[in-house]
Amino acid sequence: MNPSQPTGNYYNPAPVVDAPSGGFMALCFFFPVVGLILYLVWKDTLPMRAHSCGKGALIGVIVWFALGIVMGIISGIIAAAMVNNGGYHFY
């Protein structure tokens, strides 16, 4: 048995190891609300893991907001080009 690994049993559970988690960061990137909730729940007990969740959620919000703006601009350009060039004809 490796002495550096936490061990435990039913009566003495193993201690929870706090470390940044890339998996939770990815989850929180795609679902920022989950990241906010996990950050608020873990900020006192697991601060490093909470920080990675909060960072993933913040990056996710920024990226999704920027993508929304870019897609809106592209849609506006396409709509303007269609109107100026005759666009759709409903015969």
Biopython code that builds the backbone (N, CA, C, O; Angstrom):
import numpy as np
from Bio.PDB.StructureBuilder import StructureBuilder

atoms = [
    (1, "MET", "N", (0.841, -1.173, 0.000)),
    (1, "MET", "CA", (0.000, 0.000, 0.000)),
    (1, "MET", "C", (0.891, 1.243, 0.000)),
    (1, "MET", "O", (1.904, 1.286, 0.698)),
    (2, "ASN", "N", (0.522, 2.221, -0.761)),
    (2, "ASN", "CA", (1.282, 3.455, -0.862)),
    (2, "ASN", "C", (0.926, 4.367, 0.312)),
    (2, "ASN", "O", (-0.244, 4.711, 0.474)),
    (3, "PRO", "N", (1.894, 4.768, 1.134)),
    (3, "PRO", "CA", (1.558, 5.591, 2.308)),
    (3, "PRO", "C", (1.123, 7.007, 1.961)),
    (3, "PRO", "O", (0.543, 7.692, 2.804)),
    (4, "SER", "N", (1.390, 7.465, 0.734)),
    (4, "SER", "CA", (0.976, 8.822, 0.377)),
    (4, "SER", "C", (-0.492, 8.907, -0.026)),
    (4, "SER", "O", (-1.054, 10.001, -0.082)),
    (5, "GLN", "N", (-1.115, 7.769, -0.306)),
    (5, "GLN", "CA", (-2.524, 7.770, -0.672)),
    (5, "GLN", "C", (-3.382, 7.761, 0.586)),
    (5, "GLN", "O", (-3.109, 7.005, 1.518)),
    (6, "PRO", "N", (-4.417, 8.595, 0.618)),
    (6, "PRO", "CA", (-5.293, 8.570, 1.790)),
    (6, "PRO", "C", (-6.095, 7.277, 1.828)),
    (6, "PRO", "O", (-6.605, 6.818, 0.806)),
    (7, "THR", "N", (-6.195, 6.715, 2.988)),
    (7, "THR", "CA", (-6.983, 5.497, 3.161)),
    (7, "THR", "C", (-8.023, 5.753, 4.232)),
    (7, "THR", "O", (-7.900, 6.684, 5.029)),
    (8, "GLY", "N", (-9.020, 4.938, 4.242)),
    (8, "GLY", "CA", (-10.052, 5.090, 5.251)),
    (8, "GLY", "C", (-10.985, 3.902, 5.220)),
    (8, "GLY", "O", (-10.879, 3.035, 4.352)),
    (9, "ASN", "N", (-11.883, 3.868, 6.154)),
    (9, "ASN", "CA", (-12.897, 2.831, 6.187)),
    (9, "ASN", "C", (-14.221, 3.485, 6.546)),
    (9, "ASN", "O", (-14.357, 4.708, 6.514)),
    (10, "TYR", "N", (-15.181, 2.660, 6.883)),
    (10, "TYR", "CA", (-16.520, 3.175, 7.158)),
    (10, "TYR", "C", (-16.517, 4.130, 8.347)),
    (10, "TYR", "O", (-17.205, 5.151, 8.323)),
    (11, "TYR", "N", (-15.756, 3.812, 9.375)),
    (11, "TYR", "CA", (-15.765, 4.621, 10.593)),
    (11, "TYR", "C", (-14.812, 5.808, 10.519)),
    (11, "TYR", "O", (-15.067, 6.844, 11.133)),
    (12, "ASN", "N", (-13.728, 5.668, 9.783)),
    (12, "ASN", "CA", (-12.769, 6.750, 9.588)),
    (12, "ASN", "C", (-12.614, 6.994, 8.096)),
    (12, "ASN", "O", (-11.738, 6.397, 7.471)),
    (13, "PRO", "N", (-13.434, 7.849, 7.509)),
    (13, "PRO", "CA", (-13.325, 8.061, 6.060)),
    (13, "PRO", "C", (-11.996, 8.733, 5.712)),
    (13, "PRO", "O", (-11.397, 9.437, 6.525)),
    (14, "ALA", "N", (-11.561, 8.493, 4.485)),
    (14, "ALA", "CA", (-10.323, 9.095, 4.006)),
    (14, "ALA", "C", (-10.501, 10.601, 3.881)),
    (14, "ALA", "O", (-11.580, 11.068, 3.517)),
    (15, "PRO", "N", (-9.457, 11.365, 4.178)),
    (15, "PRO", "CA", (-9.580, 12.819, 4.023)),
    (15, "PRO", "C", (-9.714, 13.199, 2.555)),
    (15, "PRO", "O", (-9.156, 12.541, 1.677)),
    (16, "VAL", "N", (-10.450, 14.251, 2.304)),
    (16, "VAL", "CA", (-10.649, 14.722, 0.940)),
    (16, "VAL", "C", (-9.441, 15.569, 0.553)),
    (16, "VAL", "O", (-9.066, 16.497, 1.269)),
    (17, "VAL", "N", (-8.847, 15.245, -0.569)),
    (17, "VAL", "CA", (-7.675, 15.962, -1.040)),
    (17, "VAL", "C", (-8.130, 17.120, -1.921)),
    (17, "VAL", "O", (-8.868, 16.926, -2.887)),
    (18, "ASP", "N", (-7.684, 18.319, -1.577)),
    (18, "ASP", "CA", (-8.052, 19.506, -2.350)),
    (18, "ASP", "C", (-7.003, 19.737, -3.419)),
    (18, "ASP", "O", (-5.822, 19.907, -3.118)),
    (19, "ALA", "N", (-7.441, 19.742, -4.664)),
    (19, "ALA", "CA", (-6.544, 19.999, -5.795)),
    (19, "ALA", "C", (-7.379, 20.580, -6.931)),
    (19, "ALA", "O", (-8.567, 20.278, -7.044)),
    (20, "PRO", "N", (-6.763, 21.412, -7.776)),
    (20, "PRO", "CA", (-7.499, 21.916, -8.940)),
    (20, "PRO", "C", (-7.931, 20.754, -9.836)),
    (20, "PRO", "O", (-7.215, 19.761, -9.964)),
    (21, "SER", "N", (-9.076, 20.885, -10.437)),
    (21, "SER", "CA", (-9.612, 19.797, -11.241)),
    (21, "SER", "C", (-9.945, 20.293, -12.648)),
    (21, "SER", "O", (-10.784, 21.175, -12.828)),
    (22, "GLY", "N", (-9.275, 19.715, -13.629)),
    (22, "GLY", "CA", (-9.554, 20.067, -15.016)),
    (22, "GLY", "C", (-10.924, 19.597, -15.469)),
    (22, "GLY", "O", (-11.570, 20.248, -16.290)),
    (23, "GLY", "N", (-11.369, 18.465, -14.933)),
    (23, "GLY", "CA", (-12.694, 17.958, -15.289)),
    (23, "GLY", "C", (-13.805, 18.883, -14.826)),
    (23, "GLY", "O", (-14.737, 19.174, -15.575)),
    (24, "PHE", "N", (-13.700, 19.344, -13.584)),
    (24, "PHE", "CA", (-14.702, 20.275, -13.086)),
    (24, "PHE", "C", (-14.614, 21.608, -13.817)),
    (24, "PHE", "O", (-15.633, 22.263, -14.039)),
    (25, "MET", "N", (-13.412, 22.012, -14.189)),
    (25, "MET", "CA", (-13.252, 23.266, -14.930)),
    (25, "MET", "C", (-13.957, 23.175, -16.284)),
    (25, "MET", "O", (-14.621, 24.121, -16.707)),
    (26, "ALA", "N", (-13.809, 22.026, -16.967)),
    (26, "ALA", "CA", (-14.477, 21.838, -18.259)),
    (26, "ALA", "C", (-15.994, 21.806, -18.084)),
    (26, "ALA", "O", (-16.727, 22.405, -18.871)),
    (27, "LEU", "N", (-16.460, 21.109, -17.053)),
    (27, "LEU", "CA", (-17.901, 21.061, -16.782)),
    (27, "LEU", "C", (-18.453, 22.462, -16.554)),
    (27, "LEU", "O", (-19.510, 22.819, -17.075)),
    (28, "CYS", "N", (-17.722, 23.251, -15.768)),
    (28, "CYS", "CA", (-18.181, 24.603, -15.444)),
    (28, "CYS", "C", (-18.053, 25.561, -16.629)),
    (28, "CYS", "O", (-18.764, 26.564, -16.697)),
    (29, "PHE", "N", (-17.147, 25.254, -17.562)),
    (29, "PHE", "CA", (-17.041, 26.059, -18.780)),
    (29, "PHE", "C", (-18.319, 25.928, -19.602)),
    (29, "PHE", "O", (-18.848, 26.926, -20.090)),
    (30, "PHE", "N", (-18.818, 24.702, -19.757)),
    (30, "PHE", "CA", (-20.007, 24.478, -20.570)),
    (30, "PHE", "C", (-21.301, 24.785, -19.827)),
    (30, "PHE", "O", (-22.318, 25.079, -20.455)),
    (31, "PHE", "N", (-21.275, 24.720, -18.500)),
    (31, "PHE", "CA", (-22.454, 25.016, -17.682)),
    (31, "PHE", "C", (-22.043, 25.992, -16.576)),
    (31, "PHE", "O", (-21.817, 25.573, -15.441)),
    (32, "PRO", "N", (-21.944, 27.288, -16.894)),
    (32, "PRO", "CA", (-21.451, 28.265, -15.910)),
    (32, "PRO", "C", (-22.284, 28.360, -14.633)),
    (32, "PRO", "O", (-21.744, 28.685, -13.576)),
    (33, "VAL", "N", (-23.573, 28.085, -14.706)),
    (33, "VAL", "CA", (-24.401, 28.133, -13.499)),
    (33, "VAL", "C", (-23.950, 27.053, -12.518)),
    (33, "VAL", "O", (-23.904, 27.281, -11.309)),
    (34, "VAL", "N", (-23.620, 25.879, -13.050)),
    (34, "VAL", "CA", (-23.108, 24.799, -12.210)),
    (34, "VAL", "C", (-21.794, 25.240, -11.566)),
    (34, "VAL", "O", (-21.556, 24.966, -10.390)),
    (35, "GLY", "N", (-20.944, 25.921, -12.331)),
    (35, "GLY", "CA", (-19.685, 26.407, -11.794)),
    (35, "GLY", "C", (-19.883, 27.390, -10.653)),
    (35, "GLY", "O", (-19.165, 27.335, -9.654)),
    (36, "LEU", "N", (-20.840, 28.280, -10.790)),
    (36, "LEU", "CA", (-21.122, 29.236, -9.722)),
    (36, "LEU", "C", (-21.600, 28.511, -8.469)),
    (36, "LEU", "O", (-21.169, 28.830, -7.361)),
    (37, "ILE", "N", (-22.481, 27.549, -8.642)),
    (37, "ILE", "CA", (-22.998, 26.798, -7.493)),
    (37, "ILE", "C", (-21.876, 26.021, -6.813)),
    (37, "ILE", "O", (-21.751, 26.053, -5.589)),
    (38, "LEU", "N", (-21.054, 25.318, -7.611)),
    (38, "LEU", "CA", (-19.954, 24.550, -7.025)),
    (38, "LEU", "C", (-18.942, 25.470, -6.335)),
    (38, "LEU", "O", (-18.404, 25.124, -5.284)),
    (39, "TYR", "N", (-18.691, 26.620, -6.914)),
    (39, "TYR", "CA", (-17.774, 27.563, -6.280)),
    (39, "TYR", "C", (-18.310, 27.992, -4.915)),
    (39, "TYR", "O", (-17.576, 27.993, -3.927)),
    (40, "LEU", "N", (-19.574, 28.353, -4.866)),
    (40, "LEU", "CA", (-20.151, 28.812, -3.599)),
    (40, "LEU", "C", (-20.195, 27.707, -2.553)),
    (40, "LEU", "O", (-20.047, 27.979, -1.362)),
    (41, "VAL", "N", (-20.398, 26.462, -2.982)),
    (41, "VAL", "CA", (-20.458, 25.346, -2.047)),
    (41, "VAL", "C", (-19.069, 24.993, -1.524)),
    (41, "VAL", "O", (-18.912, 24.696, -0.340)),
    (42, "TRP", "N", (-18.060, 25.021, -2.394)),
    (42, "TRP", "CA", (-16.726, 24.536, -2.036)),
    (42, "TRP", "C", (-15.743, 25.624, -1.622)),
    (42, "TRP", "O", (-14.616, 25.285, -1.260)),
    (43, "LYS", "N", (-16.089, 26.894, -1.651)),
    (43, "LYS", "CA", (-15.096, 27.952, -1.447)),
    (43, "LYS", "C", (-14.435, 27.891, -0.073)),
    (43, "LYS", "O", (-13.290, 28.322, 0.059)),
    (44, "ASP", "N", (-15.103, 27.379, 0.945)),
    (44, "ASP", "CA", (-14.516, 27.296, 2.277)),
    (44, "ASP", "C", (-13.850, 25.946, 2.544)),
    (44, "ASP", "O", (-12.816, 25.883, 3.211)),
    (45, "THR", "N", (-14.438, 24.869, 2.026)),
    (45, "THR", "CA", (-13.913, 23.533, 2.336)),
    (45, "THR", "C", (-12.854, 23.058, 1.342)),
    (45, "THR", "O", (-11.876, 22.429, 1.747)),
    (46, "LEU", "N", (-13.026, 23.343, 0.062)),
    (46, "LEU", "CA", (-12.077, 22.923, -0.984)),
    (46, "LEU", "C", (-11.718, 24.139, -1.842)),
    (46, "LEU", "O", (-12.189, 24.246, -2.975)),
    (47, "PRO", "N", (-10.903, 25.050, -1.331)),
    (47, "PRO", "CA", (-10.687, 26.319, -2.045)),
    (47, "PRO", "C", (-10.006, 26.168, -3.408)),
    (47, "PRO", "O", (-10.326, 26.920, -4.328)),
    (48, "MET", "N", (-9.087, 25.231, -3.562)),
    (48, "MET", "CA", (-8.406, 25.092, -4.862)),
    (48, "MET", "C", (-9.359, 24.551, -5.922)),
    (48, "MET", "O", (-9.350, 25.016, -7.062)),
    (49, "ARG", "N", (-10.174, 23.580, -5.554)),
    (49, "ARG", "CA", (-11.152, 23.027, -6.497)),
    (49, "ARG", "C", (-12.225, 24.066, -6.805)),
    (49, "ARG", "O", (-12.678, 24.171, -7.945)),
    (50, "ALA", "N", (-12.633, 24.833, -5.800)),
    (50, "ALA", "CA", (-13.620, 25.889, -6.011)),
    (50, "ALA", "C", (-13.068, 26.952, -6.950)),
    (50, "ALA", "O", (-13.793, 27.476, -7.796)),
    (51, "HIS", "N", (-11.788, 27.270, -6.804)),
    (51, "HIS", "CA", (-11.165, 28.263, -7.680)),
    (51, "HIS", "C", (-11.170, 27.789, -9.134)),
    (51, "HIS", "O", (-11.436, 28.581, -10.038)),
    (52, "SER", "N", (-10.878, 26.504, -9.369)),
    (52, "SER", "CA", (-10.896, 25.999, -10.749)),
    (52, "SER", "C", (-12.310, 26.005, -11.314)),
    (52, "SER", "O", (-12.497, 26.273, -12.501)),
    (53, "CYS", "N", (-13.308, 25.712, -10.482)),
    (53, "CYS", "CA", (-14.705, 25.780, -10.945)),
    (53, "CYS", "C", (-15.100, 27.214, -11.271)),
    (53, "CYS", "O", (-15.738, 27.470, -12.292)),
    (54, "GLY", "N", (-14.725, 28.139, -10.413)),
    (54, "GLY", "CA", (-15.052, 29.544, -10.656)),
    (54, "GLY", "C", (-14.366, 30.079, -11.891)),
    (54, "GLY", "O", (-14.959, 30.836, -12.659)),
    (55, "LYS", "N", (-13.105, 29.685, -12.088)),
    (55, "LYS", "CA", (-12.376, 30.139, -13.269)),
    (55, "LYS", "C", (-13.005, 29.568, -14.545)),
    (55, "LYS", "O", (-13.153, 30.283, -15.536)),
    (56, "GLY", "N", (-13.373, 28.290, -14.523)),
    (56, "GLY", "CA", (-14.024, 27.687, -15.686)),
    (56, "GLY", "C", (-15.347, 28.362, -16.007)),
    (56, "GLY", "O", (-15.662, 28.592, -17.175)),
    (57, "ALA", "N", (-16.123, 28.681, -14.977)),
    (57, "ALA", "CA", (-17.410, 29.344, -15.191)),
    (57, "ALA", "C", (-17.216, 30.753, -15.754)),
    (57, "ALA", "O", (-17.940, 31.168, -16.659)),
    (58, "LEU", "N", (-16.244, 31.481, -15.220)),
    (58, "LEU", "CA", (-15.993, 32.836, -15.702)),
    (58, "LEU", "C", (-15.524, 32.835, -17.157)),
    (58, "LEU", "O", (-15.989, 33.638, -17.966)),
    (59, "ILE", "N", (-14.606, 31.933, -17.480)),
    (59, "ILE", "CA", (-14.140, 31.828, -18.868)),
    (59, "ILE", "C", (-15.294, 31.421, -19.781)),
    (59, "ILE", "O", (-15.419, 31.930, -20.895)),
    (60, "GLY", "N", (-16.136, 30.505, -19.310)),
    (60, "GLY", "CA", (-17.285, 30.083, -20.099)),
    (60, "GLY", "C", (-18.246, 31.216, -20.393)),
    (60, "GLY", "O", (-18.722, 31.352, -21.520)),
    (61, "VAL", "N", (-18.538, 32.034, -19.385)),
    (61, "VAL", "CA", (-19.450, 33.168, -19.586)),
    (61, "VAL", "C", (-18.857, 34.148, -20.593)),
    (61, "VAL", "O", (-19.563, 34.633, -21.477)),
    (62, "ILE", "N", (-17.569, 34.442, -20.464)),
    (62, "ILE", "CA", (-16.925, 35.385, -21.379)),
    (62, "ILE", "C", (-16.933, 34.851, -22.804)),
    (62, "ILE", "O", (-17.247, 35.586, -23.741)),
    (63, "VAL", "N", (-16.590, 33.570, -22.976)),
    (63, "VAL", "CA", (-16.541, 32.988, -24.321)),
    (63, "VAL", "C", (-17.930, 32.933, -24.948)),
    (63, "VAL", "O", (-18.097, 33.302, -26.110)),
    (64, "TRP", "N", (-18.936, 32.473, -24.189)),
    (64, "TRP", "CA", (-20.286, 32.387, -24.753)),
    (64, "TRP", "C", (-20.831, 33.768, -25.080)),
    (64, "TRP", "O", (-21.529, 33.930, -26.081)),
    (65, "PHE", "N", (-20.528, 34.765, -24.259)),
    (65, "PHE", "CA", (-20.973, 36.127, -24.544)),
    (65, "PHE", "C", (-20.301, 36.662, -25.809)),
    (65, "PHE", "O", (-20.960, 37.267, -26.656)),
    (66, "ALA", "N", (-18.997, 36.440, -25.937)),
    (66, "ALA", "CA", (-18.271, 36.903, -27.128)),
    (66, "ALA", "C", (-18.768, 36.180, -28.379)),
    (66, "ALA", "O", (-18.917, 36.803, -29.430)),
    (67, "LEU", "N", (-19.025, 34.876, -28.280)),
    (67, "LEU", "CA", (-19.565, 34.144, -29.428)),
    (67, "LEU", "C", (-20.932, 34.673, -29.832)),
    (67, "LEU", "O", (-21.242, 34.750, -31.021)),
    (68, "GLY", "N", (-21.749, 35.037, -28.855)),
    (68, "GLY", "CA", (-23.063, 35.611, -29.161)),
    (68, "GLY", "C", (-22.950, 36.924, -29.911)),
    (68, "GLY", "O", (-23.699, 37.173, -30.856)),
    (69, "ILE", "N", (-22.014, 37.763, -29.493)),
    (69, "ILE", "CA", (-21.808, 39.038, -30.191)),
    (69, "ILE", "C", (-21.310, 38.804, -31.608)),
    (69, "ILE", "O", (-21.809, 39.417, -32.551)),
    (70, "VAL", "N", (-20.324, 37.917, -31.765)),
    (70, "VAL", "CA", (-19.777, 37.628, -33.101)),
    (70, "VAL", "C", (-20.850, 37.043, -34.009)),
    (70, "VAL", "O", (-20.957, 37.433, -35.172)),
    (71, "MET", "N", (-21.643, 36.114, -33.493)),
    (71, "MET", "CA", (-22.707, 35.524, -34.313)),
    (71, "MET", "C", (-23.771, 36.557, -34.675)),
    (71, "MET", "O", (-24.321, 36.512, -35.776)),
    (72, "GLY", "N", (-24.067, 37.482, -33.771)),
    (72, "GLY", "CA", (-25.016, 38.555, -34.079)),
    (72, "GLY", "C", (-24.500, 39.466, -35.180)),
    (72, "GLY", "O", (-25.254, 39.869, -36.066)),
    (73, "ILE", "N", (-23.214, 39.788, -35.122)),
    (73, "ILE", "CA", (-22.625, 40.632, -36.170)),
    (73, "ILE", "C", (-22.642, 39.911, -37.512)),
    (73, "ILE", "O", (-22.988, 40.504, -38.533)),
    (74, "ILE", "N", (-22.272, 38.639, -37.513)),
    (74, "ILE", "CA", (-22.274, 37.867, -38.765)),
    (74, "ILE", "C", (-23.687, 37.756, -39.323)),
    (74, "ILE", "O", (-23.881, 37.885, -40.531)),
    (75, "SER", "N", (-24.672, 37.520, -38.467)),
    (75, "SER", "CA", (-26.061, 37.436, -38.924)),
    (75, "SER", "C", (-26.528, 38.765, -39.506)),
    (75, "SER", "O", (-27.232, 38.790, -40.515)),
    (76, "GLY", "N", (-26.135, 39.872, -38.870)),
    (76, "GLY", "CA", (-26.503, 41.184, -39.390)),
    (76, "GLY", "C", (-25.881, 41.465, -40.743)),
    (76, "GLY", "O", (-26.522, 42.036, -41.625)),
    (77, "ILE", "N", (-24.618, 41.058, -40.905)),
    (77, "ILE", "CA", (-23.952, 41.247, -42.198)),
    (77, "ILE", "C", (-24.627, 40.420, -43.284)),
    (77, "ILE", "O", (-24.839, 40.908, -44.394)),
    (78, "ILE", "N", (-24.964, 39.185, -42.976)),
    (78, "ILE", "CA", (-25.632, 38.326, -43.959)),
    (78, "ILE", "C", (-27.014, 38.880, -44.302)),
    (78, "ILE", "O", (-27.398, 38.911, -45.471)),
    (79, "ALA", "N", (-27.761, 39.318, -43.286)),
    (79, "ALA", "CA", (-29.097, 39.873, -43.540)),
    (79, "ALA", "C", (-29.010, 41.140, -44.384)),
    (79, "ALA", "O", (-29.823, 41.338, -45.287)),
    (80, "ALA", "N", (-28.034, 41.999, -44.100)),
    (80, "ALA", "CA", (-27.879, 43.227, -44.884)),
    (80, "ALA", "C", (-27.483, 42.915, -46.318)),
    (80, "ALA", "O", (-27.951, 43.580, -47.243)),
    (81, "ALA", "N", (-26.643, 41.930, -46.518)),
    (81, "ALA", "CA", (-26.237, 41.557, -47.872)),
    (81, "ALA", "C", (-27.414, 40.988, -48.650)),
    (81, "ALA", "O", (-27.543, 41.229, -49.850)),
    (82, "MET", "N", (-28.282, 40.227, -47.965)),
    (82, "MET", "CA", (-29.433, 39.648, -48.653)),
    (82, "MET", "C", (-30.440, 40.719, -49.031)),
    (82, "MET", "O", (-31.052, 40.635, -50.096)),
    (83, "VAL", "N", (-30.626, 41.716, -48.195)),
    (83, "VAL", "CA", (-31.576, 42.781, -48.485)),
    (83, "VAL", "C", (-31.051, 43.640, -49.640)),
    (83, "VAL", "O", (-31.810, 44.004, -50.539)),
    (84, "ASN", "N", (-29.771, 43.960, -49.617)),
    (84, "ASN", "CA", (-29.184, 44.799, -50.657)),
    (84, "ASN", "C", (-29.081, 44.098, -52.005)),
    (84, "ASN", "O", (-29.078, 44.763, -53.041)),
    (85, "ASN", "N", (-28.998, 42.792, -52.014)),
    (85, "ASN", "CA", (-28.835, 42.036, -53.264)),
    (85, "ASN", "C", (-30.132, 41.378, -53.709)),
    (85, "ASN", "O", (-30.085, 40.489, -54.560)),
    (86, "GLY", "N", (-31.212, 41.741, -53.213)),
    (86, "GLY", "CA", (-32.478, 41.152, -53.625)),
    (86, "GLY", "C", (-33.000, 40.151, -52.642)),
    (86, "GLY", "O", (-34.213, 39.975, -52.528)),
    (87, "GLY", "N", (-32.124, 39.487, -51.925)),
    (87, "GLY", "CA", (-32.523, 38.562, -50.874)),
    (87, "GLY", "C", (-33.455, 37.474, -51.378)),
    (87, "GLY", "O", (-33.357, 37.006, -52.512)),
    (88, "TYR", "N", (-34.360, 37.092, -50.491)),
    (88, "TYR", "CA", (-35.321, 36.039, -50.818)),
    (88, "TYR", "C", (-36.437, 36.609, -51.681)),
    (88, "TYR", "O", (-36.855, 37.754, -51.504)),
    (89, "HIS", "N", (-36.907, 35.801, -52.610)),
    (89, "HIS", "CA", (-38.070, 36.162, -53.428)),
    (89, "HIS", "C", (-39.180, 35.171, -53.109)),
    (89, "HIS", "O", (-39.021, 33.964, -53.289)),
    (90, "PHE", "N", (-40.283, 35.683, -52.644)),
    (90, "PHE", "CA", (-41.419, 34.833, -52.336)),
    (90, "PHE", "C", (-42.417, 34.949, -53.473)),
    (90, "PHE", "O", (-43.224, 35.878, -53.510)),
    (91, "TYR", "N", (-42.361, 34.024, -54.379)),
    (91, "TYR", "CA", (-43.264, 34.042, -55.541)),
    (91, "TYR", "C", (-44.463, 33.188, -55.280)),
    (91, "TYR", "O", (-45.338, 33.075, -56.138)),
]
sb = StructureBuilder()
sb.init_structure("model")
sb.init_model(0)
sb.init_chain("A")
sb.init_seg("    ")
for serial, (resi, resn, name, xyz) in enumerate(atoms, 1):
    if name == "N":
        sb.init_residue(resn, " ", resi, " ")
    sb.init_atom(name, np.array(xyz, "f"), 0.0, 1.0, " ", f" {name:<3s}", serial, name[0])
structure = sb.get_structure()
